[in-house]
Amino acid sequence: MSSRTPRPPRPIATPCVQVCVVDGANGLCLGCYRTLAEIAGWSALTDDRRAEIMADLDRRRLRGPPATPGPDQ
């Protein structure tokens, strides 16, 4: 038996800002800019895949929020 004390699991980094509103036109959360599939599978993704997504969030954010349809649309 090992005399080491077990470490608690390290927390998974997440871009979530608890503003969970998904835009239907582009499928991105307007709070964190992840897709529903990315959000749902976040804890199962590898560290490398999460890092790739995190690196892409600024590009998604820079595209700006989707246009809100007017009353005649």
C-alpha positions in Angstrom: 0.0 0.0 0.0 1.1 3.5 -0.7 1.5 6.0 2.1 0.5 8.8 -0.1 -2.7 10.7 0.7 -5.0 10.6 -2.3 -5.4 14.0 -4.0 -8.8 15.3 -4.9 -9.5 15.5 -8.6 -8.3 18.7 -10.2 -11.0 21.0 -11.3 -11.8 21.2 -15.0 -11.3 24.6 -16.4 -14.5 26.0 -18.0 -15.3 29.3 -19.8 -18.8 29.2 -18.3 -20.0 32.6 -17.0 -23.4 31.2 -16.0 -25.2 33.2 -18.7 -26.8 30.2 -20.4 -28.6 31.5 -23.5 -28.1 29.6 -26.7 -28.6 31.5 -30.0 -30.8 29.3 -32.3 -29.2 30.7 -35.4 -25.6 29.8 -34.7 -26.0 27.3 -31.8 -23.6 29.2 -29.6 -24.1 30.1 -25.9 -24.1 33.9 -25.7 -22.3 33.6 -22.3 -19.4 31.4 -23.1 -19.6 30.9 -26.9 -19.5 27.2 -26.8 -21.9 24.9 -28.8 -24.5 22.8 -27.0 -22.4 19.7 -27.9 -19.3 21.3 -26.4 -21.1 22.3 -23.2 -22.8 18.8 -22.8 -19.6 16.9 -23.3 -17.2 19.3 -21.6 -16.3 17.0 -18.7 -15.6 14.1 -21.0 -13.3 16.0 -23.4 -9.6 15.6 -23.2 -7.5 18.5 -21.8 -6.1 19.1 -25.3 -9.6 19.3 -26.9 -10.8 21.7 -24.1 -7.7 23.9 -24.7 -8.5 24.0 -28.5 -12.0 25.1 -27.8 -10.9 27.7 -25.2 -8.4 29.1 -27.8 -11.2 29.5 -30.3 -13.6 31.3 -28.0 -12.1 34.8 -28.7 -12.5 34.3 -32.4 -16.2 33.3 -31.8 -16.7 36.2 -29.5 -15.2 38.7 -32.0 -17.8 37.7 -34.5 -20.2 39.4 -32.2 -23.7 38.5 -31.1 -26.0 37.3 -33.7 -28.4 39.8 -35.3 -31.7 39.9 -33.5 -34.6 39.5 -36.0 -36.9 42.5 -36.3 -40.7 42.3 -35.8 -41.3 41.7 -39.5 -39.0 38.6 -39.7 
